[in-house]
């Protein structure tokens, strides 16, 4: 049933290409953000669960 429904849609082959493009773009952007992140911020976030420091919002 699904196969017949998809076959009746014109230009249905473009949807997997669009999905793959969005998927790849998202992870490339995420990788870029991770490698460009401030190392001090990452170190601070890494140590937060291990410290007794209490964060109070001002």
Secondary structure, 3 states (H helix, E strand, C coil): CHHHHHHCCCCCCHHHHHHHHHHHHHHHHHHHHHHHCCHHHHHHHHHHHHCCCCCCCC
